[in-house]
Amino acid sequence: MFGDLARSTKNSNYIVMETQSQGFKNWVPYPGQLRLQAYSHIASGANMLSYWPWSSIHNGYETYWSGIIGHDFKRNPVYDEVLKTGNEFNKYSKLFIETSKKIKWLL
């Protein structure tokens, strides 16, 4: 929804500065969810996607937000999924750069 809103407001493609990898405390994505979200952003017109945060935050207000890698800095399923998605983007990005939607009622 927010991808469509960003594209519609800007009337052009956009970049995603912060998409979450793992959320607050108990939100851990199911297998394939981050990949699905990444391609959903691309389908809505995102030309770039970045994650926040890279590693879990160790101090402060957002301590419980988990990153692509956890507090132990070890490889995990979320890291593997982001890595897989990044490799796919690298391989296929020329096919979907400047992806746009054609909405019939707006034509």
N, C-alpha and C positions, 0 to 999 in steps of 0.2 A: 504494500500500500504506500509506504513512504517513498519507495523508488518511483512509483508512478506519480506521486505528488511532486517530487523533486524534478522529474523530467517535465511534467506539465507546467510547473511554475517557471522553470527556466526556459522551456520550449526548446530544449536541447539535451544532449546527454550530460551526465554528471559523474562525479567521483564519490565513492563511499570512503570516508576518512576513518570511521570506526564502526566496524560490525563486530559484535561480540563473539567470542569463541566459546566460552563457558560463562554462564551468568552467575548471579549471586547465590551463594551457599549451595542450594540443592538443585539448581538447574544445570544439568549435564545433558548435552545434546544426544539424541539417539543416533545410532550409526547411520551415516549418510545425510543427516540433517544439515550440517554446515555446508556440505557440497550442494545440496538442494538450495539453500539460501543464497549461496554464491552465484549459482546459475540463474536464480530468480532475479538477482540484482542485474546481471548481464542482460537478461531478457527484458528488463524494464528500462534499460538504456545506460547502465553504469559502464564507464570506460576504465575504471580502476576500483579495486576493492582492497582495503587494508583492515587488519584485525586489531582489536584492542582488548586487553593488553597482551603483549608478547608473553610475559611471564606473570605468574600470580603476584599480586601486590603484597608486600611484607609488612607494611605499616601504614597507619592512617585510616581515614574514613572508608576507603574502598578495599580494606584488607581482605574481605571475603570474596572479592571478585576473582575468579580463576582465569588464568590466561591460557594461551595455547600450550604452554608448558606449566606445570604446577610448581609448588614450593620446592620440590625436590630437584627441579631442573632436568628431569629425566623424560625421555621419549614416552609418549602415551598415545592412546587412540585418537585424541583430538589433534595432536601434532601430526600423526600419520595421515589423517583425513585432509588437513590443511595442506600438507605436503603434496598429497595426491592431486588435490584441486589446483594447486599452484603449478604443478607439472603439466596438467591438462591445459591450463590457461596459456602456459608457455608454448605448448605444442599447437594449440588451435586458435590462439588469439587473433590471428589475421583473418579468420573466418567470421569473427563476431565483433570486431572493433567497430564502433559507431553503429551498433545495433539499434534499430528503431522500431517502433510499433506503428502500424497503420490502423487508425481507428475510423471505421467507416462513416460514422455519423459526423465526424469532424472533417471529412474530405470534401 
